[in-house]
Amino acid sequence: MFRLAPDPEDPARLTLQPDSSVLDAAVVVNQDPFTVEYRLSTEAQWSDSAPIAVEDFQYLWQQMVTAPGAVAPSGYRQITDIRAVGGGGKTVQVVFARPYDSWRDLFRALVPAHLLKDMPGGFETGLDDGVPVSGSRFKVSTVDRGRGQILLERNDRFWGPPATPDRVVIRRAGSTAQLSEALRGGDVQVFDVRAGEAALSQLSAVGGVQARRADRARSLSLTLNARAPHLRDVQLRRALLDLLDPQRLALIGADSEAGARWVGSATAVPSDPAYRVTAPPRMPREAAQDILRAAGYGLAAPDGETSDDPVLQIKIGVPRGDTKASEVASTVADVWTAAGVDASVAEIDPETLYGDALTTGAVDAVVGWEDVDVDLAARVAARYGCDGSAVSVHAPVPPAEAPAAPKTVEPTAPPAASASAAPTASPAAPTGTATPAPRPVPPLAPGDPARKNFAQPQAAPSNIGGVCDEELQPVIARALQGEIDDDRLVEEVDPAAWSLATVLPIMQDTGVVGSTSAIEGTMLGDGLLASALFVNAAGWHRTPGRAEPEHPTTTTPPK
């Protein structure tokens, strides 16, 4: 309903603006309960002539609170009801449990409920190989995975002003040399690639090309699954995380030192105005190993010899097909293995990884990307909120009589042989002194009162780590309601979030974006995310006096 667009008062800035082609108006009509009314254009329809209406709102809401891996579902979890007012389903009222300041961030990407609800794979995978209908200026004509190409064509059924280009071809980027040659020959006019300073210099040298470095709207992190019995001890989790050097992992994830954007906050990322480094000092390697021993675990030696104590086993899950996440996870496994932990990596389908694999303890950790192109308060609520599947660290738990037995995991392929071994100290993370580890706490029984402190569990958790701090929840709630700003949110949440020892932020993705002088309308302003390049794709047009390309072509990076 709302789209990023140039601010009318400052066109160099992007702000959320109502999409006037779909939305006649969106207004708050009630404060108690907080209710937003969307008045949809009577002409708004999917390209198969089905109306865009209340059913699409209801379907997206239901999926966002139940589908595994949904991006920032906390806003949708504030909703208690969605209803149509009057006939036709074109006036939609969304009712919230409490005031929600970032309601404009919701429903920005409606999907065709009339198709997906009966489609194999549905919301989670039904659109993986193509989008059969469109409700905007372009439609997805073809998705050719073999050639690495997506073809967008003008949607002739669109009821508003049509897109200027008749088609846009999106191709997977090759090498920097290949891209440079394509730019010189006019085969590519717009590009968005994962690359560093060397590529930026090379591409900028091509005549008529304007290029810049840009942050991407995603960040990579490692999350420990504290639902696993052997990871309920916070000191044990801290020891595992402190064995890792996140700046070194960022180098691996970025392929180069120039492209690495280490994340040193538990909540914000470098592109957030409120970002600042708050990461605490890491404990020495020996202190971390002492905590493992104190918890009752032996340390596996490189030659295979171990003590009589059980060895801690950790299975790291990564989304299937995510090359970068897999490379970082393999390095994590190598570091933990060198420290005496039996660590392995498994690629798992995302819908399983972020659903059953977490809630059943089939994985002990996850390395994956998170979308950061949403409100910071919503991201914090998703990561650290008590969403029903997360257990409060302040809730009563039964006393531990003995160390929890390590979980048996299925054997998986060993980490890549090229991954590095033991970590070195990070210059920006001075060492500190570890505190003695308490005895580990066994998992909570299904009927334990601690599991009933909050709402009923959702079908899929948004809090991947599985624990939360109940004292943080009022702070998060105030941020969601707009009562405190992002700076205050980071100040109050970061110390407690680090103390939970579930999430290790690693990096924010970066790249190089640019366009040639043959095309006008691209947004390349400093400080904008890479995705801003495509905000005005429907308005891209040939520069007057230049030979017109057959159609705009863009390049994008592989995973």
C-alpha positions as a Python dict, from the first residue, in 0.01 Angstrom:
ca = {
    (1, 'M'): (0, 0, 0),
    (2, 'F'): (291, 233, 76),
    (3, 'R'): (604, 242, -140),
    (4, 'L'): (945, 400, -105),
    (5, 'A'): (947, 707, -325),
    (6, 'P'): (1131, 1040, -345),
    (7, 'D'): (1019, 1274, -68),
    (8, 'P'): (815, 1560, -220),
    (9, 'E'): (1005, 1812, -6),
    (10, 'D'): (1350, 1654, -61),
    (11, 'P'): (1364, 1436, -375),
    (12, 'A'): (1709, 1303, -278),
    (13, 'R'): (1549, 1122, 19),
    (14, 'L'): (1324, 817, 4),
    (15, 'T'): (1023, 799, 232),
    (16, 'L'): (715, 580, 245),
    (17, 'Q'): (447, 730, 25),
    (18, 'P'): (97, 595, -44),
    (19, 'D'): (74, 410, -376),
    (20, 'S'): (-197, 621, -536),
    (21, 'S'): (-257, 365, -811),
    (22, 'V'): (-390, 116, -554),
    (23, 'L'): (-480, 330, -256),
    (24, 'D'): (-729, 617, -251),
    (25, 'A'): (-663, 680, 119),
    (26, 'A'): (-526, 519, 436),
    (27, 'V'): (-623, 676, 768),
    (28, 'V'): (-633, 592, 1137),
    (29, 'V'): (-1006, 589, 1218),
    (30, 'N'): (-993, 476, 1581),
    (31, 'Q'): (-741, 484, 1865),
    (32, 'D'): (-905, 227, 2092),
    (33, 'P'): (-880, -23, 1949),
    (34, 'F'): (-621, 118, 1711),
    (35, 'T'): (-775, 82, 1365),
    (36, 'V'): (-644, 175, 1021),
    (37, 'E'): (-882, 200, 727),
    (38, 'Y'): (-752, 137, 374),
    (39, 'R'): (-971, 264, 92),
    (40, 'L'): (-866, 80, -224),
    (41, 'S'): (-911, 203, -576),
    (42, 'T'): (-1215, 43, -735),
    (43, 'E'): (-1000, -20, -1044),
    (44, 'A'): (-721, -202, -860),
    (45, 'Q'): (-702, -559, -984),
    (46, 'W'): (-465, -845, -1051),
    (47, 'S'): (-375, -901, -1416),
    (48, 'D'): (-616, -1197, -1434),
    (49, 'S'): (-899, -950, -1350),
    (50, 'A'): (-945, -1065, -988),
    (51, 'P'): (-995, -757, -765),
    (52, 'I'): (-734, -650, -513),
    (53, 'A'): (-946, -657, -200),
    (54, 'V'): (-983, -755, 165),
    (55, 'E'): (-904, -1123, 99),
    (56, 'D'): (-549, -1031, -1),
    (57, 'F'): (-499, -843, 328),
    (58, 'Q'): (-636, -1131, 533),
    (59, 'Y'): (-426, -1391, 353),
    (60, 'L'): (-100, -1197, 391),
    (61, 'W'): (-169, -1136, 760),
    (62, 'Q'): (-234, -1506, 826),
    (63, 'Q'): (79, -1613, 641),
    (64, 'M'): (308, -1356, 800),
    (65, 'V'): (230, -1484, 1150),
    (66, 'T'): (251, -1855, 1064),
    (67, 'A'): (495, -1908, 776),
    (68, 'P'): (853, -2001, 874),
    (69, 'G'): (1111, -1736, 794),
    (70, 'A'): (867, -1448, 744),
    (71, 'V'): (1046, -1112, 748),
    (72, 'A'): (975, -895, 1054),
    (73, 'P'): (633, -1042, 1140),
    (74, 'S'): (600, -850, 1467),
    (75, 'G'): (378, -580, 1318),
    (76, 'Y'): (140, -838, 1176),
    (77, 'R'): (127, -1009, 1516),
    (78, 'Q'): (-17, -688, 1660),
    (79, 'I'): (-325, -732, 1438),
    (80, 'T'): (-638, -880, 1593),
    (81, 'D'): (-883, -852, 1303),
    (82, 'I'): (-911, -755, 936),
    (83, 'R'): (-1257, -688, 800),
    (84, 'A'): (-1433, -536, 501),
    (85, 'V'): (-1657, -233, 544),
    (86, 'G'): (-1936, -227, 292),
    (87, 'G'): (-1961, -438, -21),
    (88, 'G'): (-1689, -529, -268),
    (89, 'G'): (-1409, -565, -13),
    (90, 'K'): (-1255, -236, -127),
    (91, 'T'): (-1269, -65, 213),
    (92, 'V'): (-1053, -260, 457),
    (93, 'Q'): (-1021, -203, 831),
    (94, 'V'): (-718, -345, 1014),
    (95, 'V'): (-758, -363, 1392),
    (96, 'F'): (-452, -375, 1621),
    (97, 'A'): (-418, -487, 1982),
    (98, 'R'): (-238, -160, 2061),
    (99, 'P'): (-120, 149, 1873),
    (100, 'Y'): (139, 57, 1610),
    (101, 'D'): (348, 349, 1486),
    (102, 'S'): (492, 175, 1178),
    (103, 'W'): (163, 54, 1031),
    (104, 'R'): (264, 202, 694),
    (105, 'D'): (535, -66, 670),
    (106, 'L'): (268, -336, 659),
    (107, 'F'): (100, -473, 344),
    (108, 'R'): (368, -325, 118),
    (109, 'A'): (383, -647, -84),
    (110, 'L'): (37, -798, -123),
    (111, 'V'): (20, -1137, -293),
    (112, 'P'): (-272, -1286, -491),
    (113, 'A'): (-463, -1478, -226),
    (114, 'H'): (-706, -1627, -480),
    (115, 'L'): (-416, -1814, -644),
    (116, 'L'): (-173, -1891, -362),
    (117, 'K'): (-426, -2038, -121),
    (118, 'D'): (-480, -2334, -355),
    (119, 'M'): (-134, -2347, -516),
    (120, 'P'): (117, -2625, -428),
    (121, 'G'): (375, -2472, -198),
    (122, 'G'): (143, -2179, -129),
    (123, 'F'): (292, -1873, 36),
    (124, 'E'): (628, -2032, 112),
    (125, 'T'): (734, -2166, -228),
    (126, 'G'): (444, -2109, -469),
    (127, 'L'): (617, -1812, -636),
    (128, 'D'): (968, -1958, -652),
    (129, 'D'): (960, -2023, -1026),
    (130, 'G'): (745, -1734, -1143),
    (131, 'V'): (470, -1489, -1054),
    (132, 'P'): (159, -1570, -1258),
    (133, 'V'): (-20, -1238, -1206),
    (134, 'S'): (70, -878, -1133),
    (135, 'G'): (-97, -591, -953),
    (136, 'S'): (146, -323, -1064),
    (137, 'R'): (310, -167, -1370),
    (138, 'F'): (530, -467, -1460),
    (139, 'K'): (461, -838, -1473),
    (140, 'V'): (712, -1121, -1446),
    (141, 'S'): (711, -1275, -1792),
    (142, 'T'): (979, -1544, -1754),
    (143, 'V'): (1220, -1676, -1492),
    (144, 'D'): (1509, -1865, -1657),
    (145, 'R'): (1728, -2008, -1382),
    (146, 'G'): (1956, -2182, -1628),
    (147, 'R'): (2051, -1857, -1803),
    (148, 'G'): (2024, -1654, -1485),
    (149, 'Q'): (1768, -1417, -1631),
    (150, 'I'): (1432, -1265, -1537),
    (151, 'L'): (1220, -1080, -1791),
    (152, 'L'): (980, -809, -1675),
    (153, 'E'): (724, -676, -1924),
    (154, 'R'): (483, -387, -1905),
    (155, 'N'): (152, -498, -1751),
    (156, 'D'): (-105, -408, -2014),
    (157, 'R'): (-387, -472, -1764),
    (158, 'F'): (-257, -204, -1528),
    (159, 'W'): (-522, 62, -1476),
    (160, 'G'): (-292, 356, -1397),
    (161, 'P'): (-17, 539, -1588),
    (162, 'P'): (186, 269, -1767),
    (163, 'A'): (556, 197, -1716),
    (164, 'T'): (784, 383, -1957),
    (165, 'P'): (1001, 82, -2056),
    (166, 'D'): (816, -195, -2235),
    (167, 'R'): (1045, -450, -2077),
    (168, 'V'): (1334, -481, -1830),
    (169, 'V'): (1577, -775, -1845),
    (170, 'I'): (1750, -869, -1518),
    (171, 'R'): (2059, -1085, -1569),
    (172, 'R'): (2300, -1253, -1332),
    (173, 'A'): (2629, -1064, -1327),
    (174, 'G'): (2947, -1222, -1462),
    (175, 'S'): (3299, -1104, -1384),
    (176, 'T'): (3385, -737, -1349),
    (177, 'A'): (3566, -751, -1684),
    (178, 'Q'): (3258, -897, -1853),
    (179, 'L'): (3033, -633, -1698),
    (180, 'S'): (3270, -355, -1806),
    (181, 'E'): (3260, -483, -2165),
    (182, 'A'): (2879, -504, -2157),
    (183, 'L'): (2860, -144, -2033),
    (184, 'R'): (3092, -24, -2310),
    (185, 'G'): (2885, -202, -2573),
    (186, 'G'): (2552, -74, -2441),
    (187, 'D'): (2426, -424, -2357),
    (188, 'V'): (2377, -324, -1992),
    (189, 'Q'): (2257, 12, -1865),
    (190, 'V'): (2202, -48, -1491),
    (191, 'F'): (2397, -271, -1253),
    (192, 'D'): (2390, -389, -893),
    (193, 'V'): (2676, -627, -809),
    (194, 'R'): (2849, -768, -501),
    (195, 'A'): (3196, -620, -541),
    (196, 'G'): (3462, -412, -367),
    (197, 'E'): (3680, -109, -432),
    (198, 'A'): (3871, -264, -723),
    (199, 'A'): (3549, -331, -914),
    (200, 'L'): (3419, 16, -830),
    (201, 'S'): (3732, 173, -980),
    (202, 'Q'): (3715, -44, -1290),
    (203, 'L'): (3345, 16, -1356),
    (204, 'S'): (3368, 390, -1287),
    (205, 'A'): (3640, 420, -1550),
    (206, 'V'): (3400, 312, -1828),
    (207, 'G'): (3284, 616, -2021),
    (208, 'G'): (2944, 750, -1919),
    (209, 'V'): (2914, 526, -1612),
    (210, 'Q'): (2822, 662, -1270),
    (211, 'A'): (2883, 417, -985),
    (212, 'R'): (2904, 412, -606),
    (213, 'R'): (2931, 179, -311),
    (214, 'A'): (2599, 97, -143),
    (215, 'D'): (2480, -99, 157),
    (216, 'R'): (2229, -375, 89),
    (217, 'A'): (1909, -427, 283),
    (218, 'R'): (2021, -752, 445),
    (219, 'S'): (2254, -858, 725),
    (220, 'L'): (2413, -1193, 812),
    (221, 'S'): (2413, -1334, 1162),
    (222, 'L'): (2468, -1652, 1359),
    (223, 'T'): (2192, -1745, 1604),
    (224, 'L'): (2215, -2016, 1867),
    (225, 'N'): (1895, -2212, 1922),
    (226, 'A'): (1849, -2198, 2298),
    (227, 'R'): (1553, -2437, 2274),
    (228, 'A'): (1815, -2713, 2249),
    (229, 'P'): (1869, -2864, 2597),
    (230, 'H'): (2248, -2830, 2583),
    (231, 'L'): (2229, -2460, 2486),
    (232, 'R'): (2005, -2338, 2768),
    (233, 'D'): (2309, -2234, 2974),
    (234, 'V'): (2379, -1869, 2888),
    (235, 'Q'): (2746, -1897, 2988),
    (236, 'L'): (2791, -2191, 2753),
    (237, 'R'): (2633, -1988, 2471),
    (238, 'R'): (2859, -1695, 2552),
    (239, 'A'): (3163, -1921, 2538),
    (240, 'L'): (3065, -2054, 2196),
    (241, 'L'): (3007, -1707, 2054),
    (242, 'D'): (3326, -1564, 2204),
    (243, 'L'): (3532, -1832, 2033),
    (244, 'L'): (3437, -1659, 1707),
    (245, 'D'): (3580, -1342, 1555),
    (246, 'P'): (3285, -1172, 1382),
    (247, 'Q'): (3508, -931, 1189),
    (248, 'R'): (3694, -1224, 1041),
    (249, 'L'): (3364, -1392, 952),
    (250, 'A'): (3256, -1067, 784),
    (251, 'L'): (3565, -1083, 562),
    (252, 'I'): (3467, -1433, 454),
    (253, 'G'): (3108, -1331, 389),
    (254, 'A'): (3211, -1027, 187),
    (255, 'D'): (3496, -1189, -12),
    (256, 'S'): (3717, -888, 52),
    (257, 'E'): (3829, -655, 328),
    (258, 'A'): (3699, -353, 134),
    (259, 'G'): (3352, -502, 108),
    (260, 'A'): (3317, -618, 469),
    (261, 'R'): (3073, -419, 684),
    (262, 'W'): (3105, -573, 1029),
    (263, 'V'): (2798, -528, 1250),
    (264, 'G'): (2892, -434, 1606),
    (265, 'S'): (2543, -376, 1746),
    (266, 'A'): (2295, -634, 1872),
    (267, 'T'): (2005, -444, 1714),
    (268, 'A'): (2106, -194, 1444),
    (269, 'V'): (2316, -223, 1128),
    (270, 'P'): (2561, 31, 980),
    (271, 'S'): (2301, 178, 743),
    (272, 'D'): (2073, 265, 1037),
    (273, 'P'): (2112, 625, 1164),
    (274, 'A'): (2100, 491, 1521),
    (275, 'Y'): (2385, 243, 1465),
    (276, 'R'): (2684, 243, 1697),
    (277, 'V'): (2925, -27, 1809),
    (278, 'T'): (2815, -175, 2142),
    (279, 'A'): (2973, -522, 2122),
    (280, 'P'): (3127, -629, 2455),
    (281, 'P'): (3484, -765, 2482),
    (282, 'R'): (3537, -1131, 2391),
    (283, 'M'): (3668, -1369, 2652),
    (284, 'P'): (3999, -1548, 2581),
    (285, 'R'): (3985, -1883, 2404),
    (286, 'E'): (4114, -2066, 2713),
    (287, 'A'): (3840, -1916, 2930),
    (288, 'A'): (3576, -2027, 2680),
    (289, 'Q'): (3713, -2381, 2684),
    (290, 'D'): (3712, -2377, 3065),
    (291, 'I'): (3339, -2301, 3055),
    (292, 'L'): (3281, -2598, 2826),
    (293, 'R'): (3466, -2823, 3072),
    (294, 'A'): (3278, -2676, 3369),
    (295, 'A'): (2951, -2760, 3193),
    (296, 'G'): (3055, -3125, 3183),
    (297, 'Y'): (3185, -3148, 2827),
    (298, 'G'): (3515, -3293, 2714),
    (299, 'L'): (3709, -3137, 2431),
    (300, 'A'): (3772, -3332, 2113),
    (301, 'A'): (4139, -3330, 2014),
    (302, 'P'): (4251, -3295, 1650),
    (303, 'D'): (4379, -3655, 1657),
    (304, 'G'): (4035, -3780, 1763),
    (305, 'E'): (4126, -3850, 2127),
    (306, 'T'): (3886, -3713, 2386),
    (307, 'S'): (3830, -3725, 2759),
    (308, 'D'): (3572, -3956, 2912),
    (309, 'D'): (3323, -3669, 2924),
    (310, 'P'): (3075, -3628, 2635),
    (311, 'V'): (3175, -3385, 2360),
    (312, 'L'): (2943, -3094, 2286),
    (313, 'Q'): (2779, -3147, 1947),
    (314, 'I'): (2651, -2850, 1745),
    (315, 'K'): (2464, -2877, 1417),
    (316, 'I'): (2457, -2552, 1219),
    (317, 'G'): (2173, -2507, 970),
    (318, 'V'): (2194, -2283, 663),
    (319, 'P'): (1929, -2214, 398),
    (320, 'R'): (1976, -2451, 106),
    (321, 'G'): (2146, -2283, -189),
    (322, 'D'): (2283, -1987, 9),
    (323, 'T'): (2651, -2005, -82),
    (324, 'K'): (2773, -1720, 137),
    (325, 'A'): (2588, -1836, 447),
    (326, 'S'): (2729, -2184, 393),
    (327, 'E'): (3086, -2055, 363),
    (328, 'V'): (3055, -1856, 685),
    (329, 'A'): (2889, -2148, 865),
    (330, 'S'): (3171, -2380, 756),
    (331, 'T'): (3425, -2140, 904),
    (332, 'V'): (3226, -2127, 1228),
    (333, 'A'): (3227, -2507, 1238),
    (334, 'D'): (3603, -2514, 1177),
    (335, 'V'): (3670, -2271, 1463),
    (336, 'W'): (3447, -2463, 1705),
    (337, 'T'): (3598, -2795, 1596),
    (338, 'A'): (3949, -2660, 1659),
    (339, 'A'): (3834, -2561, 2009),
    (340, 'G'): (3711, -2913, 2086),
    (341, 'V'): (3344, -2894, 1981),
    (342, 'D'): (3196, -3151, 1742),
    (343, 'A'): (3045, -2906, 1490),
    (344, 'S'): (2884, -2977, 1152),
    (345, 'V'): (2692, -2788, 883),
    (346, 'A'): (2371, -2891, 709),
    (347, 'E'): (2187, -2719, 422),
    (348, 'I'): (1811, -2726, 486),
    (349, 'D'): (1513, -2592, 292),
    (350, 'P'): (1432, -2248, 442),
    (351, 'E'): (1071, -2333, 527),
    (352, 'T'): (1194, -2629, 734),
    (353, 'L'): (1501, -2457, 878),
    (354, 'Y'): (1306, -2161, 1019),
    (355, 'G'): (1014, -2378, 1129),
    (356, 'D'): (1029, -2736, 1251),
    (357, 'A'): (1409, -2756, 1259),
    (358, 'L'): (1418, -2477, 1518),
    (359, 'T'): (1120, -2573, 1729),
    (360, 'T'): (1212, -2943, 1748),
    (361, 'G'): (1582, -2881, 1811),
    (362, 'A'): (1693, -3047, 1487),
    (363, 'V'): (1945, -2762, 1449),
    (364, 'D'): (2145, -2596, 1725),
    (365, 'A'): (2238, -2283, 1533),
    (366, 'V'): (2142, -2097, 1217),
    (367, 'V'): (2356, -1882, 988),
    (368, 'G'): (2133, -1676, 762),
    (369, 'W'): (2039, -1338, 622),
    (370, 'E'): (1783, -1100, 768),
    (371, 'D'): (1602, -821, 585),
    (372, 'V'): (1687, -480, 732),
    (373, 'D'): (1471, -272, 497),
    (374, 'V'): (1200, -254, 762),
    (375, 'D'): (1143, -49, 1076),
    (376, 'L'): (1415, -102, 1340),
    (377, 'A'): (1162, -154, 1620),
    (378, 'A'): (994, -430, 1418),
    (379, 'R'): (1329, -601, 1362),
    (380, 'V'): (1414, -582, 1733),
    (381, 'A'): (1072, -723, 1825),
    (382, 'A'): (1123, -1012, 1585),
    (383, 'R'): (1472, -1094, 1713),
    (384, 'Y'): (1425, -1046, 2087),
    (385, 'G'): (1050, -1045, 2146),
    (386, 'C'): (862, -1299, 2354),
    (387, 'D'): (666, -1440, 2061),
    (388, 'G'): (520, -1742, 2236),
    (389, 'S'): (789, -1984, 2119),
    (390, 'A'): (1056, -1799, 2318),
    (391, 'V'): (1111, -1867, 2689),
    (392, 'S'): (1174, -1574, 2922),
    (393, 'V'): (1512, -1571, 3097),
    (394, 'H'): (1336, -1434, 3405),
    (395, 'A'): (1075, -1712, 3415),
    (396, 'P'): (1101, -1977, 3688),
    (397, 'V'): (1285, -2291, 3582),
    (398, 'P'): (1347, -2618, 3768),
    (399, 'P'): (1691, -2661, 3929),
    (400, 'A'): (1949, -2861, 3734),
    (401, 'E'): (2076, -3181, 3889),
    (402, 'A'): (2336, -3263, 3626),
    (403, 'P'): (2475, -3132, 3299),
    (404, 'A'): (2235, -3178, 3010),
    (405, 'A'): (2341, -3459, 2781),
    (406, 'P'): (2458, -3345, 2438),
    (407, 'K'): (2204, -3399, 2164),
    (408, 'T'): (2262, -3667, 1905),
    (409, 'V'): (2259, -3524, 1555),
    (410, 'E'): (2253, -3690, 1217),
    (411, 'P'): (2592, -3697, 1046),
    (412, 'T'): (2639, -3431, 780),
    (413, 'A'): (2906, -3341, 531),
    (414, 'P'): (3220, -3204, 700),
    (415, 'P'): (3297, -2832, 674),
    (416, 'A'): (3487, -2711, 370),
    (417, 'A'): (3854, -2803, 391),
    (418, 'S'): (3957, -2451, 294),
    (419, 'A'): (3790, -2295, 597),
    (420, 'S'): (4022, -2150, 857),
    (421, 'A'): (4111, -2289, 1195),
    (422, 'A'): (4132, -2125, 1534),
    (423, 'P'): (4030, -1760, 1564),
    (424, 'T'): (4263, -1472, 1632),
    (425, 'A'): (4179, -1179, 1851),
    (426, 'S'): (3985, -902, 1680),
    (427, 'P'): (4146, -555, 1704),
    (428, 'A'): (3807, -400, 1786),
    (429, 'A'): (3714, -663, 2042),
    (430, 'P'): (3958, -663, 2337),
    (431, 'T'): (3964, -966, 2558),
    (432, 'G'): (3799, -979, 2896),
    (433, 'T'): (3772, -1214, 3193),
    (434, 'A'): (3517, -1492, 3193),
    (435, 'T'): (3292, -1555, 3490),
    (436, 'P'): (3238, -1908, 3625),
    (437, 'A'): (2967, -2102, 3446),
    (438, 'P'): (2658, -2211, 3641),
    (439, 'R'): (2528, -2560, 3603),
    (440, 'P'): (2326, -2594, 3282),
    (441, 'V'): (1948, -2589, 3302),
    (442, 'P'): (1746, -2873, 3146),
    (443, 'P'): (1478, -2788, 2888),
    (444, 'L'): (1140, -2677, 3016),
    (445, 'A'): (863, -2933, 3022),
    (446, 'P'): (566, -2862, 2791),
    (447, 'G'): (345, -2779, 3088),
    (448, 'D'): (597, -2566, 3276),
    (449, 'P'): (452, -2226, 3385),
    (450, 'A'): (744, -2049, 3218),
    (451, 'R'): (604, -2151, 2881),
    (452, 'K'): (272, -1984, 2961),
    (453, 'N'): (401, -1635, 3041),
    (454, 'F'): (318, -1504, 2697),
    (455, 'A'): (92, -1559, 2399),
    (456, 'Q'): (25, -1904, 2260),
    (457, 'P'): (308, -2025, 2033),
    (458, 'Q'): (279, -1935, 1669),
    (459, 'A'): (331, -2196, 1399),
    (460, 'A'): (671, -2045, 1321),
    (461, 'P'): (897, -1850, 1556),
    (462, 'S'): (1025, -1504, 1475),
    (463, 'N'): (1265, -1515, 1770),
    (464, 'I'): (1512, -1764, 1622),
    (465, 'G'): (1718, -1785, 1942),
    (466, 'G'): (1422, -1904, 2147),
    (467, 'V'): (1482, -1696, 2463),
    (468, 'C'): (1379, -1343, 2552),
    (469, 'D'): (1410, -1096, 2837),
    (470, 'E'): (1067, -1011, 2974),
    (471, 'E'): (1200, -683, 3118),
    (472, 'L'): (1280, -569, 2763),
    (473, 'Q'): (928, -620, 2635),
    (474, 'P'): (785, -286, 2762),
    (475, 'V'): (1076, -106, 2593),
    (476, 'I'): (1012, -287, 2266),
    (477, 'A'): (638, -221, 2295),
    (478, 'R'): (701, 152, 2343),
    (479, 'A'): (925, 156, 2039),
    (480, 'L'): (658, -18, 1830),
    (481, 'Q'): (409, 245, 1944),
    (482, 'G'): (648, 526, 1849),
    (483, 'E'): (699, 646, 2206),
    (484, 'I'): (1079, 614, 2199),
    (485, 'D'): (1313, 676, 1908),
    (486, 'D'): (1567, 439, 1756),
    (487, 'D'): (1863, 587, 1947),
    (488, 'R'): (1690, 520, 2278),
    (489, 'L'): (1590, 173, 2159),
    (490, 'V'): (1950, 77, 2081),
    (491, 'E'): (2069, 227, 2410),
    (492, 'E'): (1823, 28, 2619),
    (493, 'V'): (1810, -302, 2430),
    (494, 'D'): (2168, -368, 2325),
    (495, 'P'): (2320, -443, 2669),
    (496, 'A'): (2044, -689, 2756),
    (497, 'A'): (2048, -842, 2408),
    (498, 'W'): (2422, -912, 2425),
    (499, 'S'): (2373, -1072, 2769),
    (500, 'L'): (2126, -1325, 2619),
    (501, 'A'): (2414, -1464, 2408),
    (502, 'T'): (2192, -1600, 2133),
    (503, 'V'): (2274, -1377, 1834),
    (504, 'L'): (2614, -1293, 1687),
    (505, 'P'): (2569, -1021, 1422),
    (506, 'I'): (2831, -1062, 1150),
    (507, 'M'): (2795, -825, 855),
    (508, 'Q'): (2574, -605, 646),
    (509, 'D'): (2594, -689, 278),
    (510, 'T'): (2737, -427, 43),
    (511, 'G'): (2790, -385, -328),
    (512, 'V'): (2844, -152, -618),
    (513, 'V'): (2551, 7, -801),
    (514, 'G'): (2547, 230, -1105),
    (515, 'S'): (2406, 320, -1443),
    (516, 'T'): (2517, 453, -1778),
    (517, 'S'): (2438, 790, -1931),
    (518, 'A'): (2203, 616, -2177),
    (519, 'I'): (1936, 586, -1905),
    (520, 'E'): (1777, 851, -1683),
    (521, 'G'): (1564, 806, -1375),
    (522, 'T'): (1786, 582, -1161),
    (523, 'M'): (1848, 689, -799),
    (524, 'L'): (2218, 687, -708),
    (525, 'G'): (2224, 934, -421),
    (526, 'D'): (2475, 887, -139),
    (527, 'G'): (2343, 711, 169),
    (528, 'L'): (2068, 521, -13),
    (529, 'L'): (2046, 144, 4),
    (530, 'A'): (2128, -49, -312),
    (531, 'S'): (1758, -129, -361),
    (532, 'A'): (1690, 243, -413),
    (533, 'L'): (1835, 201, -762),
    (534, 'F'): (1515, 25, -869),
    (535, 'V'): (1258, 244, -692),
    (536, 'N'): (1177, 435, -1011),
    (537, 'A'): (1223, 150, -1261),
    (538, 'A'): (880, 221, -1410),
    (539, 'G'): (1004, 569, -1498),
    (540, 'W'): (1342, 481, -1648),
    (541, 'H'): (1376, 642, -1989),
    (542, 'R'): (1628, 697, -2265),
    (543, 'T'): (1849, 1002, -2235),
    (544, 'P'): (1750, 1251, -2509),
    (545, 'G'): (1991, 1238, -2802),
    (546, 'R'): (2127, 894, -2714),
    (547, 'A'): (2071, 580, -2923),
    (548, 'E'): (1783, 392, -2766),
    (549, 'P'): (1866, 43, -2635),
    (550, 'E'): (1632, -239, -2723),
    (551, 'H'): (1526, -246, -2357),
    (552, 'P'): (1689, -160, -2024),
    (553, 'T'): (1908, -440, -1894),
    (554, 'T'): (2026, -472, -1536),
    (555, 'T'): (2270, -707, -1373),
    (556, 'T'): (2238, -847, -1024),
    (557, 'P'): (2476, -1056, -813),
    (558, 'P'): (2443, -1430, -760),
    (559, 'K'): (2379, -1552, -405),
}
